Amino acid sequence: MSEVGSLRGVAGAGSFRLEIDLTLRAGEVVAVLGPNGAGKSTLLRTLAGLNPLRSGQVRLGGTLLDDAEADVLVPPERREVGLVFQSYRLFPHLSVTDNVGFSWRARGASKAQARERAAPWVRRLALEELADRKPRQLSGGQSQRVAIARALASEPQLLLLDEPLAALDPRSRTEIRSSLRQHLAEFPGAVLMVTHDPVDAMVMADRLLVIEQGRVVQDGSPVEVARRPRTAYVARLVGLNLYAGQHDSHTGSVALEGGGRLVATTEDEPLHGEHVLVTLRPAAIGVHRERPSGSPRNSWPARVEGLEQLGDRVRLATSGEPPAVVDLTPDAVAELGLQVGDSVWLAAKATEVLAYPDTAQADQPPPPAVSEWPAALSRAAGHARAAGDARGDLGAGLTLGHVVRHPRPGPRDAPPATGARGAPE
Ligand SMILES: Nc1ncnc2c1ncn2[C@@H]1O[C@H](COP(=O)(O)OP(=O)(O)OP(=O)(O)O)[C@@H](O)[C@H]1O
């Protein structure tokens, strides 16, 4: 895919600082994920020209849009950037067709010319019957289709979507997701879509960019990210237990930072002595009343901290070394007579414990305390099941990751924003 633009530098809002080095490629859909306050909207606002960079540059289609040092700042309306917000933001006094053709009017086209430009997009987004309506006569799903048509009709080089499906009811959400997916796949420019929903990310994106605390912690294809999560947040998103530790190739095991040791499987990389991350699927962990004997190479004592029915599974939060989230069938739970507070033994085959190099790019937030698990799990589980449905290999069995890390040096201090270019908040 060819490069259409880039953002390299430091953006900010108030005391918040976002460090980004991002290449935008033609035809690529990038889902931007991260916890609340991570900097996702700041990234979009910076690309849109609503939030000037503090240092560095934004380029799009060979044009320099933002350069603090050279005092270049192309305003939002002169950027070839389309924007779709969660809250639609249609022009209330304009009809559906005139909303869709708005960017052409803004560029000086006549009303008739703008309507001509709008017509194919009104058709593609199945808005013909609503073409003469005003926004107040539309449902949420219809309004968002108009907003998407309006953004696409402007033929931008970069399309920015800020949680485009978040305000929709589940039915409209499913419908618009599938329509949006098709239009994004056909869109020739670059797309950045902020979402909190792994399903949206897995279904629509070619690449996931995960931001935490103003820094990119993971950037890769959905399959890569799901296979090798790098932080507790990402592990939760894709449904895996995650641990950090040190690999010992003599024993084939990993000494975990939070305590405990797991015999692990590695791919081809030489890992001896290295800091590694280790994943373990919750459904791959067996629960026993007594210490298991025989085959599983990993077994450890644990305490059941939480029990929750999630669809056709029961999810256990356990403390121990290591703590783990475990998925069982209701039959197995009944057979074992499991209750919160019970002491159990957990077991996992070495082939289910996958170790890979820890090439952390940023400071990590601390893992949630065990006492927070049930609520966190329940929220996460909804995403996971849907993600699993949407793309079989991903997110099936989302659970809470657990990473223990040593602190790393913090980011450099932000340079002061230059006077005239201060963020217009
Ligand atoms: N105008 C502002 N002044 C000061 N701080 C701000 C301003 N706007 C945003 N911030 C802060 O910048 C950080 C990043 O905000 P941002 O909206 O980019 O996060 P986000 O990842 O989009 O979060 P969410 O998922 O909650 O929408 C937050 O800590 C936020 O409080």
The ligand as a MOL file (V3000), in Angstrom:
LIG
                    3D

  0  0  0     0  0            999 V3000
M  V30 BEGIN CTAB
M  V30 COUNTS 31 33 0 0 0
M  V30 BEGIN ATOM
M  V30 1 N -9.0530 20.7020 25.9800 0
M  V30 2 C -8.3850 19.9360 26.8150 0
M  V30 3 N -7.6980 20.4590 27.8340 0
M  V30 4 C -7.0040 19.6860 28.6830 0
M  V30 5 N -6.9440 18.3590 28.6040 0
M  V30 6 C -7.6200 17.7800 27.6170 0
M  V30 7 C -8.3760 18.5200 26.6630 0
M  V30 8 N -8.9320 17.6610 25.7980 0
M  V30 9 C -8.5400 16.4140 26.1760 0
M  V30 10 N -7.7650 16.4870 27.2690 0
M  V30 11 C -7.1460 15.3700 27.9790 0
M  V30 12 O -6.3240 14.6870 27.0670 0
M  V30 13 C -6.3660 13.2810 27.3200 0
M  V30 14 C -6.7020 12.5570 26.0520 0
M  V30 15 O -8.0220 12.8530 25.6730 0
M  V30 16 P -8.6880 12.1840 24.3990 0
M  V30 17 O -10.0590 12.8010 24.2540 0
M  V30 18 O -7.7660 12.2820 23.2530 0
M  V30 19 O -8.7960 10.6750 24.8660 0
M  V30 20 P -9.5780 9.4740 24.1740 0
M  V30 21 O -8.5850 8.3730 24.0570 0
M  V30 22 O -10.2470 9.9260 22.9400 0
M  V30 23 O -10.6030 9.1360 25.3370 0
M  V30 24 P -12.1180 8.5940 25.2800 0
M  V30 25 O -12.0280 7.1690 24.9270 0
M  V30 26 O -12.5580 8.8070 26.6880 0
M  V30 27 O -12.8650 9.4350 24.2930 0
M  V30 28 C -7.3610 13.0940 28.4450 0
M  V30 29 O -6.6430 12.9470 29.6380 0
M  V30 30 C -8.1620 14.3630 28.4430 0
M  V30 31 O -8.6350 14.6410 29.7310 0
M  V30 END ATOM
M  V30 BEGIN BOND
M  V30 1 1 1 2
M  V30 2 1 2 3
M  V30 3 2 2 7
M  V30 4 2 3 4
M  V30 5 1 4 5
M  V30 6 2 5 6
M  V30 7 1 6 7
M  V30 8 1 6 10
M  V30 9 1 7 8
M  V30 10 2 8 9
M  V30 11 1 9 10
M  V30 12 1 10 11
M  V30 13 1 11 12
M  V30 14 1 11 30
M  V30 15 1 12 13
M  V30 16 1 13 14
M  V30 17 1 13 28
M  V30 18 1 14 15
M  V30 19 1 15 16
M  V30 20 2 16 17
M  V30 21 1 16 18
M  V30 22 1 16 19
M  V30 23 1 19 20
M  V30 24 2 20 21
M  V30 25 1 20 22
M  V30 26 1 20 23
M  V30 27 1 23 24
M  V30 28 2 24 25
M  V30 29 1 24 26
M  V30 30 1 24 27
M  V30 31 1 28 29
M  V30 32 1 28 30
M  V30 33 1 30 31
M  V30 END BOND
M  V30 END CTAB
M  END
